[in-house]
Amino acid sequence: SCGHGPAPSAPPGQPQAQLLQLLFRRSREAKNSAYCPYSRFPVGAALLTAGGEIFSGCNVENACYSLGVCAERTAIQKAISEGHTSFKAMAITSDLGDDFIVPCGACRQVMREFGTDWDVYLTKADGTYIVKRLEELLPLSFGPEDLKK
């Protein structure tokens, strides 16, 4: 499902193994809800808030292609709409077998709105993953603090 619920609290730094596995599972479940009749490229994302909650999202396409939304932005918008603005980690899942799924540029910018110091877990279909800091995925970025200069 693309729903959300409470998750165990995570210690500072990278989430503990059990919580990380839950984050991966929630992103896979979200992927299964993807609405992608045009690309046939399902993606799921699960976002861990600073308070330990998980919000998941899937990509939702539209016949007017430009109105589609990515899984990462769906998860973020769900979290924001429930009052969460501080994030620790996101896991992203797809059916790619040979490559790690990566967020598009638009998603990286939306993610960056909420800081650069959180982790993004990029997975392959077999469950292997790499982790990147958001600042690695979007170097030399522009964010809210730049508007105050």
C-alpha positions as CSV (number, residue, x, y, z in Angstrom):
1,S,0.0,0.0,0.0
2,C,1.0,3.6,-0.3
3,G,-0.1,4.4,3.2
4,H,1.9,5.3,6.3
5,G,2.2,4.3,9.8
6,P,4.4,4.6,12.9
7,A,7.9,3.0,12.6
8,P,10.4,2.3,15.3
9,S,12.5,5.2,16.3
10,A,15.9,5.4,14.7
11,P,19.1,6.4,16.4
12,P,21.2,9.4,15.1
13,G,23.0,8.6,11.9
14,Q,22.1,5.8,9.6
15,P,18.9,3.8,10.5
16,Q,19.4,0.5,12.3
17,A,19.3,-2.6,10.2
18,Q,15.7,-3.6,11.2
19,L,14.4,-0.1,10.4
20,L,16.3,0.0,7.1
21,Q,14.7,-3.3,6.1
22,L,11.3,-1.9,6.9
23,L,12.1,1.2,4.8
24,F,13.0,-1.1,1.9
25,R,9.9,-3.2,2.3
26,R,7.7,-0.2,2.4
27,S,9.3,1.2,-0.8
28,R,8.7,-2.2,-2.5
29,E,5.1,-2.3,-1.4
30,A,4.6,1.2,-2.8
31,K,6.2,0.2,-6.1
32,N,3.5,-2.5,-6.4
33,S,0.9,0.3,-6.3
34,A,2.5,2.4,-9.1
35,Y,0.2,3.6,-11.8
36,C,2.5,3.5,-14.9
37,P,0.6,2.4,-18.0
38,Y,2.7,4.5,-20.3
39,S,6.3,3.9,-19.1
40,R,5.6,0.5,-17.5
41,F,8.4,1.6,-15.1
42,P,7.1,1.2,-11.6
43,V,9.0,3.0,-8.8
44,G,8.4,3.1,-5.1
45,A,9.8,5.3,-2.4
46,A,9.7,5.2,1.4
47,L,10.6,8.3,3.4
48,L,11.8,8.2,7.0
49,T,10.9,11.3,9.1
50,A,13.1,12.6,11.9
51,G,10.3,11.4,14.2
52,G,10.6,7.8,13.0
53,E,7.5,7.6,10.8
54,I,7.6,6.3,7.3
55,F,5.6,7.7,4.3
56,S,5.7,5.8,1.1
57,G,4.8,6.8,-2.4
58,C,4.7,5.5,-6.0
59,N,4.8,7.1,-9.4
60,V,1.5,8.1,-10.8
61,E,1.4,8.8,-14.6
62,N,-1.1,10.7,-16.6
63,A,-2.2,10.6,-20.3
64,C,-0.9,14.2,-20.3
65,Y,2.6,13.0,-19.6
66,S,3.9,16.2,-17.9
67,L,1.3,15.8,-15.2
68,G,2.7,12.6,-13.9
69,V,4.5,12.6,-10.5
70,C,7.4,10.5,-9.3
71,A,7.4,8.2,-6.3
72,E,9.9,10.3,-4.4
73,R,7.8,13.5,-4.7
74,T,4.6,11.5,-3.8
75,A,6.2,10.3,-0.6
76,I,7.5,13.8,0.3
77,Q,4.1,15.5,-0.5
78,K,2.3,12.9,1.7
79,A,4.7,13.6,4.6
80,I,4.5,17.3,4.2
81,S,0.7,17.2,4.1
82,E,0.8,15.3,7.4
83,G,3.0,18.0,9.0
84,H,6.4,16.5,8.6
85,T,9.3,18.5,7.2
86,S,12.4,16.9,8.7
87,F,13.7,13.7,7.0
88,K,16.4,11.2,7.8
89,A,16.4,8.8,4.8
90,M,14.6,7.7,1.7
91,A,14.7,4.3,0.0
92,I,13.9,4.1,-3.7
93,T,12.9,0.8,-5.4
94,S,12.3,-0.2,-9.0
95,D,12.5,-3.3,-11.2
96,L,15.9,-2.3,-12.6
97,G,18.1,-5.4,-12.5
98,D,21.5,-4.1,-13.6
99,D,21.5,-0.6,-12.3
100,F,20.7,1.2,-9.0
101,I,17.5,3.4,-9.3
102,V,18.3,7.1,-9.0
103,P,16.0,10.0,-8.5
104,C,15.4,12.4,-11.4
105,G,16.7,16.0,-11.2
106,A,13.3,17.4,-10.3
107,C,13.0,15.0,-7.4
108,R,16.5,15.8,-6.2
109,Q,15.6,19.5,-6.1
110,V,12.3,18.8,-4.2
111,M,14.3,16.5,-1.8
112,R,16.9,19.3,-1.3
113,E,14.2,21.7,-0.2
114,F,14.3,19.8,3.1
115,G,18.1,19.8,3.6
116,T,21.1,18.2,2.2
117,D,22.2,16.0,5.1
118,W,20.0,13.0,4.8
119,D,20.6,9.6,3.2
120,V,19.1,8.2,0.0
121,Y,19.2,4.4,-0.4
122,L,19.4,3.5,-4.1
123,T,18.4,-0.2,-4.7
124,K,18.5,-2.8,-7.4
125,A,15.7,-5.3,-8.0
126,D,17.7,-8.0,-6.1
127,G,17.7,-5.9,-2.9
128,T,21.3,-4.7,-3.1
129,Y,21.8,-1.0,-2.4
130,I,24.1,1.9,-2.2
131,V,23.6,4.9,0.0
132,K,24.3,8.5,-0.9
133,R,23.9,11.7,1.0
134,L,21.5,14.1,-0.7
135,E,24.4,16.6,-1.1
136,E,26.2,14.0,-3.2
137,L,23.2,13.6,-5.5
138,L,22.7,17.3,-5.9
139,P,26.1,19.1,-5.5
140,L,26.3,22.9,-5.5
141,S,22.6,23.1,-4.9
142,F,20.2,26.0,-4.5
143,G,17.9,25.9,-1.4
144,P,15.7,28.0,0.8
145,E,18.6,29.6,2.6
146,D,19.9,31.0,-0.7
147,L,16.8,33.2,-0.9
148,K,17.8,34.9,2.3
149,K,21.3,36.1,1.1
